[in-house]
Amino acid sequence: MPFTAHGFKRRERGGRPAFPRSATGDWATPEDLKRALDAEFHFDLDPCPLQSQEDGLLPLFSDWAQRRIFANVPYGPAIPKWLKRAHEADVAVFLLPARTDTKWFAELVIPYASEIRFIKGRLKFGGAKTGAPFPSMLVVFEKGA
């Protein structure tokens, strides 16, 4: 599949480009959003920094107990694995695609999230010139909430 100037793969459907897909599941968190969330929640661990060579689900980041987690996880089929760890932390805030029709949203977010914040408009991830091709949400999990 060819890449466009924006780095997305495009599939053809009826001779027209279909919904764009990213060449990767990694989307760099907008710095202003991350700063605002850190000021509110005071994070002490980001288990999936964008340029890390480590898998945030592996031993380096295995202990989430009594931690305040910010996670902009790789978007794709591993999202449920990350969400299943939310209960381990005192606070876990996930930046996720707003896919309310998915099994993980119905089974792991709705029953357990303390709060869901839908982000107005489309986020501009990293150094992107345009907004993402999908809506985003913040999902907050807090012990005792």
Chimera marker file (.cmm) of the C-alpha trace (Angstrom):
<marker_set name="trace">
<marker id="1" x="0.000" y="0.000" z="0.000" r="1" g="1" b="0" radius="0.5"/>
<marker id="2" x="1.356" y="3.436" z="-0.836" r="1" g="1" b="0" radius="0.5"/>
<marker id="3" x="2.138" y="6.057" z="1.787" r="1" g="1" b="0" radius="0.5"/>
<marker id="4" x="0.648" y="9.528" z="1.496" r="1" g="1" b="0" radius="0.5"/>
<marker id="5" x="2.491" y="12.692" z="2.412" r="1" g="1" b="0" radius="0.5"/>
<marker id="6" x="0.992" y="12.438" z="5.911" r="1" g="1" b="0" radius="0.5"/>
<marker id="7" x="2.447" y="8.988" z="6.581" r="1" g="1" b="0" radius="0.5"/>
<marker id="8" x="-0.803" y="7.066" z="6.389" r="1" g="1" b="0" radius="0.5"/>
<marker id="9" x="-1.484" y="3.975" z="4.368" r="1" g="1" b="0" radius="0.5"/>
<marker id="10" x="-4.617" y="4.224" z="2.269" r="1" g="1" b="0" radius="0.5"/>
<marker id="11" x="-6.763" y="1.343" z="1.164" r="1" g="1" b="0" radius="0.5"/>
<marker id="12" x="-8.918" y="1.566" z="-1.897" r="1" g="1" b="0" radius="0.5"/>
<marker id="13" x="-12.629" y="0.964" z="-1.624" r="1" g="1" b="0" radius="0.5"/>
<marker id="14" x="-14.629" y="1.449" z="-4.792" r="1" g="1" b="0" radius="0.5"/>
<marker id="15" x="-11.795" y="3.406" z="-6.386" r="1" g="1" b="0" radius="0.5"/>
<marker id="16" x="-11.691" y="5.881" z="-3.478" r="1" g="1" b="0" radius="0.5"/>
<marker id="17" x="-9.331" y="5.969" z="-0.499" r="1" g="1" b="0" radius="0.5"/>
<marker id="18" x="-10.886" y="4.401" z="2.579" r="1" g="1" b="0" radius="0.5"/>
<marker id="19" x="-10.334" y="5.525" z="6.161" r="1" g="1" b="0" radius="0.5"/>
<marker id="20" x="-6.616" y="6.208" z="6.604" r="1" g="1" b="0" radius="0.5"/>
<marker id="21" x="-4.594" y="3.902" z="8.829" r="1" g="1" b="0" radius="0.5"/>
<marker id="22" x="-1.350" y="4.732" z="10.511" r="1" g="1" b="0" radius="0.5"/>
<marker id="23" x="1.777" y="2.906" z="9.458" r="1" g="1" b="0" radius="0.5"/>
<marker id="24" x="2.406" y="2.380" z="13.189" r="1" g="1" b="0" radius="0.5"/>
<marker id="25" x="0.381" y="2.166" z="16.392" r="1" g="1" b="0" radius="0.5"/>
<marker id="26" x="2.606" y="4.758" z="18.080" r="1" g="1" b="0" radius="0.5"/>
<marker id="27" x="1.229" y="8.284" z="18.404" r="1" g="1" b="0" radius="0.5"/>
<marker id="28" x="3.345" y="10.848" z="20.298" r="1" g="1" b="0" radius="0.5"/>
<marker id="29" x="1.345" y="12.503" z="23.081" r="1" g="1" b="0" radius="0.5"/>
<marker id="30" x="0.838" y="16.251" z="22.552" r="1" g="1" b="0" radius="0.5"/>
<marker id="31" x="3.159" y="17.934" z="25.082" r="1" g="1" b="0" radius="0.5"/>
<marker id="32" x="0.573" y="20.464" z="26.320" r="1" g="1" b="0" radius="0.5"/>
<marker id="33" x="-1.895" y="17.664" z="27.067" r="1" g="1" b="0" radius="0.5"/>
<marker id="34" x="0.727" y="15.593" z="28.892" r="1" g="1" b="0" radius="0.5"/>
<marker id="35" x="1.825" y="18.609" z="30.977" r="1" g="1" b="0" radius="0.5"/>
<marker id="36" x="-1.762" y="19.429" z="31.963" r="1" g="1" b="0" radius="0.5"/>
<marker id="37" x="-2.476" y="15.826" z="32.942" r="1" g="1" b="0" radius="0.5"/>
<marker id="38" x="0.761" y="15.576" z="34.914" r="1" g="1" b="0" radius="0.5"/>
<marker id="39" x="-0.139" y="18.772" z="36.820" r="1" g="1" b="0" radius="0.5"/>
<marker id="40" x="-3.481" y="17.201" z="37.730" r="1" g="1" b="0" radius="0.5"/>
<marker id="41" x="-2.429" y="13.601" z="38.465" r="1" g="1" b="0" radius="0.5"/>
<marker id="42" x="1.328" y="13.858" z="39.308" r="1" g="1" b="0" radius="0.5"/>
<marker id="43" x="2.510" y="10.828" z="37.338" r="1" g="1" b="0" radius="0.5"/>
<marker id="44" x="5.571" y="8.867" z="38.368" r="1" g="1" b="0" radius="0.5"/>
<marker id="45" x="5.660" y="6.299" z="35.544" r="1" g="1" b="0" radius="0.5"/>
<marker id="46" x="5.092" y="6.286" z="31.798" r="1" g="1" b="0" radius="0.5"/>
<marker id="47" x="5.387" y="2.590" z="30.867" r="1" g="1" b="0" radius="0.5"/>
<marker id="48" x="5.312" y="3.232" z="27.139" r="1" g="1" b="0" radius="0.5"/>
<marker id="49" x="7.409" y="6.235" z="26.150" r="1" g="1" b="0" radius="0.5"/>
<marker id="50" x="7.425" y="6.607" z="22.391" r="1" g="1" b="0" radius="0.5"/>
<marker id="51" x="11.113" y="6.042" z="21.682" r="1" g="1" b="0" radius="0.5"/>
<marker id="52" x="11.635" y="3.264" z="24.242" r="1" g="1" b="0" radius="0.5"/>
<marker id="53" x="13.167" y="-0.003" z="23.119" r="1" g="1" b="0" radius="0.5"/>
<marker id="54" x="11.459" y="-1.716" z="26.065" r="1" g="1" b="0" radius="0.5"/>
<marker id="55" x="8.020" y="-3.266" z="25.946" r="1" g="1" b="0" radius="0.5"/>
<marker id="56" x="6.062" y="-1.593" z="28.746" r="1" g="1" b="0" radius="0.5"/>
<marker id="57" x="4.362" y="-4.883" z="29.545" r="1" g="1" b="0" radius="0.5"/>
<marker id="58" x="7.695" y="-6.575" z="30.307" r="1" g="1" b="0" radius="0.5"/>
<marker id="59" x="9.693" y="-6.686" z="33.583" r="1" g="1" b="0" radius="0.5"/>
<marker id="60" x="11.256" y="-3.202" z="33.493" r="1" g="1" b="0" radius="0.5"/>
<marker id="61" x="7.803" y="-1.735" z="34.006" r="1" g="1" b="0" radius="0.5"/>
<marker id="62" x="6.228" y="-4.720" z="35.757" r="1" g="1" b="0" radius="0.5"/>
<marker id="63" x="5.502" y="-3.085" z="39.106" r="1" g="1" b="0" radius="0.5"/>
<marker id="64" x="2.583" y="-0.687" z="38.869" r="1" g="1" b="0" radius="0.5"/>
<marker id="65" x="1.625" y="-1.056" z="42.559" r="1" g="1" b="0" radius="0.5"/>
<marker id="66" x="1.272" y="2.301" z="44.332" r="1" g="1" b="0" radius="0.5"/>
<marker id="67" x="2.211" y="4.111" z="41.118" r="1" g="1" b="0" radius="0.5"/>
<marker id="68" x="0.608" y="7.005" z="39.254" r="1" g="1" b="0" radius="0.5"/>
<marker id="69" x="0.653" y="5.909" z="35.625" r="1" g="1" b="0" radius="0.5"/>
<marker id="70" x="0.255" y="7.811" z="32.376" r="1" g="1" b="0" radius="0.5"/>
<marker id="71" x="-0.091" y="5.501" z="29.393" r="1" g="1" b="0" radius="0.5"/>
<marker id="72" x="-0.433" y="6.438" z="25.758" r="1" g="1" b="0" radius="0.5"/>
<marker id="73" x="-0.254" y="2.801" z="24.725" r="1" g="1" b="0" radius="0.5"/>
<marker id="74" x="0.427" y="1.584" z="21.184" r="1" g="1" b="0" radius="0.5"/>
<marker id="75" x="-2.938" y="1.625" z="19.440" r="1" g="1" b="0" radius="0.5"/>
<marker id="76" x="-3.917" y="-1.783" z="18.160" r="1" g="1" b="0" radius="0.5"/>
<marker id="77" x="-4.751" y="-5.276" z="19.360" r="1" g="1" b="0" radius="0.5"/>
<marker id="78" x="-2.636" y="-4.981" z="22.554" r="1" g="1" b="0" radius="0.5"/>
<marker id="79" x="-4.856" y="-2.258" z="24.090" r="1" g="1" b="0" radius="0.5"/>
<marker id="80" x="-6.781" y="-4.789" z="26.245" r="1" g="1" b="0" radius="0.5"/>
<marker id="81" x="-3.519" y="-6.153" z="27.720" r="1" g="1" b="0" radius="0.5"/>
<marker id="82" x="-2.649" y="-2.662" z="28.910" r="1" g="1" b="0" radius="0.5"/>
<marker id="83" x="-6.114" y="-1.914" z="30.277" r="1" g="1" b="0" radius="0.5"/>
<marker id="84" x="-6.086" y="-5.128" z="32.314" r="1" g="1" b="0" radius="0.5"/>
<marker id="85" x="-3.162" y="-3.684" z="34.295" r="1" g="1" b="0" radius="0.5"/>
<marker id="86" x="-5.016" y="-0.495" z="35.298" r="1" g="1" b="0" radius="0.5"/>
<marker id="87" x="-6.237" y="-1.963" z="38.603" r="1" g="1" b="0" radius="0.5"/>
<marker id="88" x="-2.626" y="-2.477" z="39.759" r="1" g="1" b="0" radius="0.5"/>
<marker id="89" x="-1.889" y="1.269" z="39.993" r="1" g="1" b="0" radius="0.5"/>
<marker id="90" x="-3.181" y="3.823" z="42.469" r="1" g="1" b="0" radius="0.5"/>
<marker id="91" x="-4.003" y="5.989" z="39.445" r="1" g="1" b="0" radius="0.5"/>
<marker id="92" x="-3.777" y="5.033" z="35.783" r="1" g="1" b="0" radius="0.5"/>
<marker id="93" x="-4.666" y="7.477" z="33.013" r="1" g="1" b="0" radius="0.5"/>
<marker id="94" x="-4.838" y="6.120" z="29.482" r="1" g="1" b="0" radius="0.5"/>
<marker id="95" x="-4.910" y="8.187" z="26.291" r="1" g="1" b="0" radius="0.5"/>
<marker id="96" x="-6.841" y="6.008" z="23.862" r="1" g="1" b="0" radius="0.5"/>
<marker id="97" x="-8.684" y="6.145" z="20.575" r="1" g="1" b="0" radius="0.5"/>
<marker id="98" x="-12.383" y="6.689" z="21.339" r="1" g="1" b="0" radius="0.5"/>
<marker id="99" x="-13.574" y="3.330" z="20.070" r="1" g="1" b="0" radius="0.5"/>
<marker id="100" x="-16.750" y="2.894" z="22.052" r="1" g="1" b="0" radius="0.5"/>
<marker id="101" x="-17.907" y="0.016" z="19.861" r="1" g="1" b="0" radius="0.5"/>
<marker id="102" x="-15.055" y="-2.305" z="20.844" r="1" g="1" b="0" radius="0.5"/>
<marker id="103" x="-15.071" y="-5.266" z="23.191" r="1" g="1" b="0" radius="0.5"/>
<marker id="104" x="-12.293" y="-3.734" z="25.313" r="1" g="1" b="0" radius="0.5"/>
<marker id="105" x="-14.328" y="-0.556" z="25.834" r="1" g="1" b="0" radius="0.5"/>
<marker id="106" x="-17.413" y="-2.512" z="26.918" r="1" g="1" b="0" radius="0.5"/>
<marker id="107" x="-15.579" y="-5.010" z="29.111" r="1" g="1" b="0" radius="0.5"/>
<marker id="108" x="-12.562" y="-3.145" z="30.507" r="1" g="1" b="0" radius="0.5"/>
<marker id="109" x="-13.422" y="0.550" z="30.446" r="1" g="1" b="0" radius="0.5"/>
<marker id="110" x="-17.145" y="0.942" z="31.176" r="1" g="1" b="0" radius="0.5"/>
<marker id="111" x="-17.265" y="-1.315" z="34.266" r="1" g="1" b="0" radius="0.5"/>
<marker id="112" x="-13.995" y="-0.179" z="35.875" r="1" g="1" b="0" radius="0.5"/>
<marker id="113" x="-13.103" y="3.383" z="34.838" r="1" g="1" b="0" radius="0.5"/>
<marker id="114" x="-13.488" y="6.128" z="37.416" r="1" g="1" b="0" radius="0.5"/>
<marker id="115" x="-13.867" y="8.668" z="34.651" r="1" g="1" b="0" radius="0.5"/>
<marker id="116" x="-13.974" y="8.889" z="30.859" r="1" g="1" b="0" radius="0.5"/>
<marker id="117" x="-13.140" y="12.205" z="29.197" r="1" g="1" b="0" radius="0.5"/>
<marker id="118" x="-13.890" y="12.505" z="25.494" r="1" g="1" b="0" radius="0.5"/>
<marker id="119" x="-11.530" y="14.979" z="23.868" r="1" g="1" b="0" radius="0.5"/>
<marker id="120" x="-13.205" y="17.651" z="21.761" r="1" g="1" b="0" radius="0.5"/>
<marker id="121" x="-11.894" y="17.713" z="18.213" r="1" g="1" b="0" radius="0.5"/>
<marker id="122" x="-8.983" y="15.677" z="16.921" r="1" g="1" b="0" radius="0.5"/>
<marker id="123" x="-5.639" y="15.643" z="18.715" r="1" g="1" b="0" radius="0.5"/>
<marker id="124" x="-2.523" y="16.626" z="16.831" r="1" g="1" b="0" radius="0.5"/>
<marker id="125" x="-0.096" y="13.921" z="17.881" r="1" g="1" b="0" radius="0.5"/>
<marker id="126" x="3.618" y="14.644" z="17.969" r="1" g="1" b="0" radius="0.5"/>
<marker id="127" x="4.654" y="17.064" z="15.266" r="1" g="1" b="0" radius="0.5"/>
<marker id="128" x="1.610" y="16.377" z="13.077" r="1" g="1" b="0" radius="0.5"/>
<marker id="129" x="0.280" y="19.230" z="10.963" r="1" g="1" b="0" radius="0.5"/>
<marker id="130" x="-3.280" y="17.888" z="11.022" r="1" g="1" b="0" radius="0.5"/>
<marker id="131" x="-5.499" y="16.188" z="13.560" r="1" g="1" b="0" radius="0.5"/>
<marker id="132" x="-5.607" y="12.438" z="14.029" r="1" g="1" b="0" radius="0.5"/>
<marker id="133" x="-7.911" y="10.387" z="11.790" r="1" g="1" b="0" radius="0.5"/>
<marker id="134" x="-9.860" y="9.285" z="14.887" r="1" g="1" b="0" radius="0.5"/>
<marker id="135" x="-11.337" y="10.815" z="18.055" r="1" g="1" b="0" radius="0.5"/>
<marker id="136" x="-9.532" y="10.360" z="21.370" r="1" g="1" b="0" radius="0.5"/>
<marker id="137" x="-10.449" y="9.895" z="25.007" r="1" g="1" b="0" radius="0.5"/>
<marker id="138" x="-8.825" y="9.837" z="28.412" r="1" g="1" b="0" radius="0.5"/>
<marker id="139" x="-9.757" y="6.928" z="30.656" r="1" g="1" b="0" radius="0.5"/>
<marker id="140" x="-8.984" y="7.321" z="34.347" r="1" g="1" b="0" radius="0.5"/>
<marker id="141" x="-8.773" y="4.441" z="36.791" r="1" g="1" b="0" radius="0.5"/>
<marker id="142" x="-8.385" y="5.331" z="40.501" r="1" g="1" b="0" radius="0.5"/>
<marker id="143" x="-8.249" y="2.940" z="43.429" r="1" g="1" b="0" radius="0.5"/>
<marker id="144" x="-11.058" y="3.549" z="45.847" r="1" g="1" b="0" radius="0.5"/>
<marker id="145" x="-12.972" y="5.822" z="43.488" r="1" g="1" b="0" radius="0.5"/>
<link id1="1" id2="2" r="1" g="1" b="0" radius="0.2"/>
<link id1="2" id2="3" r="1" g="1" b="0" radius="0.2"/>
<link id1="3" id2="4" r="1" g="1" b="0" radius="0.2"/>
<link id1="4" id2="5" r="1" g="1" b="0" radius="0.2"/>
<link id1="5" id2="6" r="1" g="1" b="0" radius="0.2"/>
<link id1="6" id2="7" r="1" g="1" b="0" radius="0.2"/>
<link id1="7" id2="8" r="1" g="1" b="0" radius="0.2"/>
<link id1="8" id2="9" r="1" g="1" b="0" radius="0.2"/>
<link id1="9" id2="10" r="1" g="1" b="0" radius="0.2"/>
<link id1="10" id2="11" r="1" g="1" b="0" radius="0.2"/>
<link id1="11" id2="12" r="1" g="1" b="0" radius="0.2"/>
<link id1="12" id2="13" r="1" g="1" b="0" radius="0.2"/>
<link id1="13" id2="14" r="1" g="1" b="0" radius="0.2"/>
<link id1="14" id2="15" r="1" g="1" b="0" radius="0.2"/>
<link id1="15" id2="16" r="1" g="1" b="0" radius="0.2"/>
<link id1="16" id2="17" r="1" g="1" b="0" radius="0.2"/>
<link id1="17" id2="18" r="1" g="1" b="0" radius="0.2"/>
<link id1="18" id2="19" r="1" g="1" b="0" radius="0.2"/>
<link id1="19" id2="20" r="1" g="1" b="0" radius="0.2"/>
<link id1="20" id2="21" r="1" g="1" b="0" radius="0.2"/>
<link id1="21" id2="22" r="1" g="1" b="0" radius="0.2"/>
<link id1="22" id2="23" r="1" g="1" b="0" radius="0.2"/>
<link id1="23" id2="24" r="1" g="1" b="0" radius="0.2"/>
<link id1="24" id2="25" r="1" g="1" b="0" radius="0.2"/>
<link id1="25" id2="26" r="1" g="1" b="0" radius="0.2"/>
<link id1="26" id2="27" r="1" g="1" b="0" radius="0.2"/>
<link id1="27" id2="28" r="1" g="1" b="0" radius="0.2"/>
<link id1="28" id2="29" r="1" g="1" b="0" radius="0.2"/>
<link id1="29" id2="30" r="1" g="1" b="0" radius="0.2"/>
<link id1="30" id2="31" r="1" g="1" b="0" radius="0.2"/>
<link id1="31" id2="32" r="1" g="1" b="0" radius="0.2"/>
<link id1="32" id2="33" r="1" g="1" b="0" radius="0.2"/>
<link id1="33" id2="34" r="1" g="1" b="0" radius="0.2"/>
<link id1="34" id2="35" r="1" g="1" b="0" radius="0.2"/>
<link id1="35" id2="36" r="1" g="1" b="0" radius="0.2"/>
<link id1="36" id2="37" r="1" g="1" b="0" radius="0.2"/>
<link id1="37" id2="38" r="1" g="1" b="0" radius="0.2"/>
<link id1="38" id2="39" r="1" g="1" b="0" radius="0.2"/>
<link id1="39" id2="40" r="1" g="1" b="0" radius="0.2"/>
<link id1="40" id2="41" r="1" g="1" b="0" radius="0.2"/>
<link id1="41" id2="42" r="1" g="1" b="0" radius="0.2"/>
<link id1="42" id2="43" r="1" g="1" b="0" radius="0.2"/>
<link id1="43" id2="44" r="1" g="1" b="0" radius="0.2"/>
<link id1="44" id2="45" r="1" g="1" b="0" radius="0.2"/>
<link id1="45" id2="46" r="1" g="1" b="0" radius="0.2"/>
<link id1="46" id2="47" r="1" g="1" b="0" radius="0.2"/>
<link id1="47" id2="48" r="1" g="1" b="0" radius="0.2"/>
<link id1="48" id2="49" r="1" g="1" b="0" radius="0.2"/>
<link id1="49" id2="50" r="1" g="1" b="0" radius="0.2"/>
<link id1="50" id2="51" r="1" g="1" b="0" radius="0.2"/>
<link id1="51" id2="52" r="1" g="1" b="0" radius="0.2"/>
<link id1="52" id2="53" r="1" g="1" b="0" radius="0.2"/>
<link id1="53" id2="54" r="1" g="1" b="0" radius="0.2"/>
<link id1="54" id2="55" r="1" g="1" b="0" radius="0.2"/>
<link id1="55" id2="56" r="1" g="1" b="0" radius="0.2"/>
<link id1="56" id2="57" r="1" g="1" b="0" radius="0.2"/>
<link id1="57" id2="58" r="1" g="1" b="0" radius="0.2"/>
<link id1="58" id2="59" r="1" g="1" b="0" radius="0.2"/>
<link id1="59" id2="60" r="1" g="1" b="0" radius="0.2"/>
<link id1="60" id2="61" r="1" g="1" b="0" radius="0.2"/>
<link id1="61" id2="62" r="1" g="1" b="0" radius="0.2"/>
<link id1="62" id2="63" r="1" g="1" b="0" radius="0.2"/>
<link id1="63" id2="64" r="1" g="1" b="0" radius="0.2"/>
<link id1="64" id2="65" r="1" g="1" b="0" radius="0.2"/>
<link id1="65" id2="66" r="1" g="1" b="0" radius="0.2"/>
<link id1="66" id2="67" r="1" g="1" b="0" radius="0.2"/>
<link id1="67" id2="68" r="1" g="1" b="0" radius="0.2"/>
<link id1="68" id2="69" r="1" g="1" b="0" radius="0.2"/>
<link id1="69" id2="70" r="1" g="1" b="0" radius="0.2"/>
<link id1="70" id2="71" r="1" g="1" b="0" radius="0.2"/>
<link id1="71" id2="72" r="1" g="1" b="0" radius="0.2"/>
<link id1="72" id2="73" r="1" g="1" b="0" radius="0.2"/>
<link id1="73" id2="74" r="1" g="1" b="0" radius="0.2"/>
<link id1="74" id2="75" r="1" g="1" b="0" radius="0.2"/>
<link id1="75" id2="76" r="1" g="1" b="0" radius="0.2"/>
<link id1="76" id2="77" r="1" g="1" b="0" radius="0.2"/>
<link id1="77" id2="78" r="1" g="1" b="0" radius="0.2"/>
<link id1="78" id2="79" r="1" g="1" b="0" radius="0.2"/>
<link id1="79" id2="80" r="1" g="1" b="0" radius="0.2"/>
<link id1="80" id2="81" r="1" g="1" b="0" radius="0.2"/>
<link id1="81" id2="82" r="1" g="1" b="0" radius="0.2"/>
<link id1="82" id2="83" r="1" g="1" b="0" radius="0.2"/>
<link id1="83" id2="84" r="1" g="1" b="0" radius="0.2"/>
<link id1="84" id2="85" r="1" g="1" b="0" radius="0.2"/>
<link id1="85" id2="86" r="1" g="1" b="0" radius="0.2"/>
<link id1="86" id2="87" r="1" g="1" b="0" radius="0.2"/>
<link id1="87" id2="88" r="1" g="1" b="0" radius="0.2"/>
<link id1="88" id2="89" r="1" g="1" b="0" radius="0.2"/>
<link id1="89" id2="90" r="1" g="1" b="0" radius="0.2"/>
<link id1="90" id2="91" r="1" g="1" b="0" radius="0.2"/>
<link id1="91" id2="92" r="1" g="1" b="0" radius="0.2"/>
<link id1="92" id2="93" r="1" g="1" b="0" radius="0.2"/>
<link id1="93" id2="94" r="1" g="1" b="0" radius="0.2"/>
<link id1="94" id2="95" r="1" g="1" b="0" radius="0.2"/>
<link id1="95" id2="96" r="1" g="1" b="0" radius="0.2"/>
<link id1="96" id2="97" r="1" g="1" b="0" radius="0.2"/>
<link id1="97" id2="98" r="1" g="1" b="0" radius="0.2"/>
<link id1="98" id2="99" r="1" g="1" b="0" radius="0.2"/>
<link id1="99" id2="100" r="1" g="1" b="0" radius="0.2"/>
<link id1="100" id2="101" r="1" g="1" b="0" radius="0.2"/>
<link id1="101" id2="102" r="1" g="1" b="0" radius="0.2"/>
<link id1="102" id2="103" r="1" g="1" b="0" radius="0.2"/>
<link id1="103" id2="104" r="1" g="1" b="0" radius="0.2"/>
<link id1="104" id2="105" r="1" g="1" b="0" radius="0.2"/>
<link id1="105" id2="106" r="1" g="1" b="0" radius="0.2"/>
<link id1="106" id2="107" r="1" g="1" b="0" radius="0.2"/>
<link id1="107" id2="108" r="1" g="1" b="0" radius="0.2"/>
<link id1="108" id2="109" r="1" g="1" b="0" radius="0.2"/>
<link id1="109" id2="110" r="1" g="1" b="0" radius="0.2"/>
<link id1="110" id2="111" r="1" g="1" b="0" radius="0.2"/>
<link id1="111" id2="112" r="1" g="1" b="0" radius="0.2"/>
<link id1="112" id2="113" r="1" g="1" b="0" radius="0.2"/>
<link id1="113" id2="114" r="1" g="1" b="0" radius="0.2"/>
<link id1="114" id2="115" r="1" g="1" b="0" radius="0.2"/>
<link id1="115" id2="116" r="1" g="1" b="0" radius="0.2"/>
<link id1="116" id2="117" r="1" g="1" b="0" radius="0.2"/>
<link id1="117" id2="118" r="1" g="1" b="0" radius="0.2"/>
<link id1="118" id2="119" r="1" g="1" b="0" radius="0.2"/>
<link id1="119" id2="120" r="1" g="1" b="0" radius="0.2"/>
<link id1="120" id2="121" r="1" g="1" b="0" radius="0.2"/>
<link id1="121" id2="122" r="1" g="1" b="0" radius="0.2"/>
<link id1="122" id2="123" r="1" g="1" b="0" radius="0.2"/>
<link id1="123" id2="124" r="1" g="1" b="0" radius="0.2"/>
<link id1="124" id2="125" r="1" g="1" b="0" radius="0.2"/>
<link id1="125" id2="126" r="1" g="1" b="0" radius="0.2"/>
<link id1="126" id2="127" r="1" g="1" b="0" radius="0.2"/>
<link id1="127" id2="128" r="1" g="1" b="0" radius="0.2"/>
<link id1="128" id2="129" r="1" g="1" b="0" radius="0.2"/>
<link id1="129" id2="130" r="1" g="1" b="0" radius="0.2"/>
<link id1="130" id2="131" r="1" g="1" b="0" radius="0.2"/>
<link id1="131" id2="132" r="1" g="1" b="0" radius="0.2"/>
<link id1="132" id2="133" r="1" g="1" b="0" radius="0.2"/>
<link id1="133" id2="134" r="1" g="1" b="0" radius="0.2"/>
<link id1="134" id2="135" r="1" g="1" b="0" radius="0.2"/>
<link id1="135" id2="136" r="1" g="1" b="0" radius="0.2"/>
<link id1="136" id2="137" r="1" g="1" b="0" radius="0.2"/>
<link id1="137" id2="138" r="1" g="1" b="0" radius="0.2"/>
<link id1="138" id2="139" r="1" g="1" b="0" radius="0.2"/>
<link id1="139" id2="140" r="1" g="1" b="0" radius="0.2"/>
<link id1="140" id2="141" r="1" g="1" b="0" radius="0.2"/>
<link id1="141" id2="142" r="1" g="1" b="0" radius="0.2"/>
<link id1="142" id2="143" r="1" g="1" b="0" radius="0.2"/>
<link id1="143" id2="144" r="1" g="1" b="0" radius="0.2"/>
<link id1="144" id2="145" r="1" g="1" b="0" radius="0.2"/>
</marker_set>
